[in-house]
Amino acid sequence: MADLIVIAFDTEKDAEGAYEKVQELNGDLIVQLSGLALVKVDEDGKTHVENPGGVGNIGLGAAGGAMFGTLIGILFFVPFVGLVFGGLMGALFAGIDKTGLNSEFRSQVKDQVKAGKSAVVIYTTKITEDKFAAALAPFNGTVIKTSLSEEDEKALIHDLSDQAKA
């Protein structure tokens, strides 16, 4: 089982501090990252995404890395390579709606991370929740979390692979 955690922040400074702290926690084995991103939405509503070098896709392989990138794109409406328009997106959203990334989760993320806000997106396969929460508490974030079963994760990777071939 993997967890997708989005932590929304009112300030860019808090988001950047939390982003750095999550990388430290990964080194301390409090969280095992499969993906990590810092998402900043400027005052004009334009989204900017940063990934740490060497952490972003650990253990996921090429398809899993594409999945994490696509999830970022879907959650924050960032254009991404590999999926074109129309039917491809519709088919992918239909598959995603069957997982923990359903429209309710996406709506919660959209409501929390809007113009002038920032977020840290964490994709993890292992987390020591009490230590993780205590380490990030000083940054005053709002946590939005969902879990993906192994079957959901495999199905999403499969759907992405099929969409990329189309």
C-alpha positions as CSV (number, residue, x, y, z in Angstrom):
1,M,0.0,0.0,0.0
2,A,1.3,3.5,-0.9
3,D,0.1,6.8,0.5
4,L,-0.3,10.0,-1.5
5,I,-0.1,12.9,0.9
6,V,-0.6,16.5,-0.1
7,I,0.2,19.1,2.6
8,A,-1.1,22.6,1.7
9,F,0.5,25.7,3.1
10,D,-0.5,29.3,3.3
11,T,3.0,30.6,2.7
12,E,5.7,29.6,0.3
13,K,8.3,29.8,3.1
14,D,6.5,27.2,5.2
15,A,6.1,24.9,2.1
16,E,9.8,25.2,1.3
17,G,10.8,24.4,5.0
18,A,8.5,21.4,5.0
19,Y,9.9,20.2,1.7
20,E,13.4,20.3,3.1
21,K,12.3,18.6,6.3
22,V,10.7,15.8,4.3
23,Q,14.0,15.2,2.5
24,E,15.7,15.0,5.9
25,L,13.1,12.6,7.2
26,N,13.7,10.4,4.1
27,G,17.4,10.3,5.0
28,D,16.5,9.4,8.6
29,L,14.2,6.6,7.4
30,I,11.1,8.1,9.0
31,V,9.5,8.2,5.5
32,Q,10.4,6.2,2.5
33,L,9.8,8.3,-0.5
34,S,8.7,7.1,-3.9
35,G,8.0,10.6,-5.1
36,L,8.3,14.1,-3.7
37,A,7.4,17.5,-5.2
38,L,7.1,21.1,-4.1
39,V,4.2,22.8,-5.8
40,K,3.8,26.6,-5.8
41,V,0.8,28.4,-7.3
42,D,1.6,32.0,-8.0
43,E,-0.8,34.9,-7.6
44,D,-1.8,34.5,-11.3
45,G,-2.7,30.9,-10.7
46,K,0.3,29.5,-12.6
47,T,1.7,26.3,-11.1
48,H,5.4,25.7,-10.6
49,V,6.7,22.2,-9.6
50,E,10.1,21.3,-8.2
51,N,11.5,17.8,-7.6
52,P,14.6,17.0,-5.6
53,G,17.5,15.5,-7.5
54,G,17.7,11.8,-7.0
55,V,14.6,11.4,-4.8
56,G,11.6,12.0,-7.2
57,N,11.1,8.5,-8.5
58,I,13.1,6.1,-6.2
59,G,11.8,2.6,-6.5
60,L,9.1,3.3,-9.1
61,G,11.0,2.7,-12.3
62,A,10.1,4.6,-15.5
63,A,6.4,3.8,-15.5
64,G,6.0,4.6,-11.8
65,G,7.9,7.8,-12.2
66,A,5.7,8.7,-15.1
67,M,2.7,7.9,-12.8
68,F,3.9,10.3,-10.1
69,G,4.5,13.0,-12.6
70,T,1.1,12.5,-14.1
71,L,-0.6,12.5,-10.7
72,I,1.0,15.9,-10.0
73,G,-0.3,17.0,-13.4
74,I,-3.8,15.8,-12.7
75,L,-3.9,17.2,-9.1
76,F,-2.6,20.6,-10.1
77,F,-3.6,20.8,-13.8
78,V,0.0,21.0,-14.9
79,P,0.5,20.2,-18.5
80,F,2.6,17.0,-18.9
81,V,4.2,15.1,-21.6
82,G,2.9,11.7,-22.8
83,L,-0.8,12.2,-22.6
84,V,-2.4,14.3,-25.3
85,F,-6.0,15.5,-25.2
86,G,-9.6,14.5,-25.0
87,G,-10.3,10.8,-24.9
88,L,-6.9,10.0,-23.4
89,M,-7.5,12.2,-20.4
90,G,-11.1,11.0,-20.1
91,A,-10.0,7.4,-20.0
92,L,-7.3,8.2,-17.4
93,F,-9.7,10.1,-15.2
94,A,-12.2,7.2,-15.4
95,G,-9.4,4.9,-14.1
96,I,-8.3,7.3,-11.4
97,D,-11.9,7.7,-10.1
98,K,-11.9,4.0,-9.2
99,T,-8.9,4.6,-6.8
100,G,-8.2,6.8,-3.7
101,L,-7.5,9.6,-6.2
102,N,-11.2,10.1,-6.9
103,S,-12.9,13.4,-7.6
104,E,-13.5,14.1,-3.9
105,F,-9.7,13.9,-3.2
106,R,-8.9,16.0,-6.2
107,S,-11.5,18.6,-5.2
108,Q,-10.0,18.8,-1.6
109,V,-6.6,19.4,-3.1
110,K,-7.9,22.1,-5.5
111,D,-9.7,23.8,-2.6
112,Q,-6.6,24.0,-0.5
113,V,-3.9,24.7,-3.1
114,K,-4.9,27.7,-5.1
115,A,-3.4,31.1,-6.1
116,G,-0.8,32.2,-3.7
117,K,-0.6,28.9,-1.9
118,S,2.0,26.1,-2.0
119,A,2.0,22.4,-1.2
120,V,4.3,19.5,-0.7
121,V,3.3,16.3,-2.4
122,I,4.6,13.0,-1.0
123,Y,4.3,9.6,-2.4
124,T,5.4,7.1,0.2
125,T,5.4,3.3,0.7
126,K,6.5,3.6,4.4
127,I,6.0,6.2,7.0
128,T,6.4,6.5,10.8
129,E,3.3,8.8,11.2
130,D,3.9,10.1,14.7
131,K,7.5,11.2,14.1
132,F,6.6,12.5,10.6
133,A,3.7,14.6,12.0
134,A,5.7,15.9,14.9
135,A,8.6,17.0,12.5
136,L,6.2,18.8,10.2
137,A,3.9,20.4,12.8
138,P,5.9,23.7,13.0
139,F,5.1,24.4,9.3
140,N,1.3,24.7,9.9
141,G,0.2,22.7,6.9
142,T,-3.2,21.2,6.1
143,V,-2.9,17.4,5.3
144,I,-4.9,15.7,2.6
145,K,-4.1,12.0,2.4
146,T,-5.3,9.0,0.4
147,S,-4.0,5.5,0.1
148,L,-3.5,3.4,-3.0
149,S,-3.6,-0.4,-2.8
150,E,-1.0,-2.3,-4.8
151,E,-3.8,-3.2,-7.3
152,D,-4.7,0.5,-7.7
153,E,-1.0,1.5,-8.2
154,K,-0.5,-1.3,-10.8
155,A,-3.7,-0.4,-12.6
156,L,-2.7,3.3,-12.8
157,I,0.7,2.4,-14.2
158,H,-0.9,0.0,-16.7
159,D,-3.4,2.8,-17.7
160,L,-0.6,5.2,-18.2
161,S,1.4,2.8,-20.3
162,D,-1.6,2.1,-22.4
163,Q,-2.3,5.9,-22.8
164,A,1.3,6.6,-23.7
165,K,1.1,4.0,-26.5
166,A,-2.1,5.5,-27.9
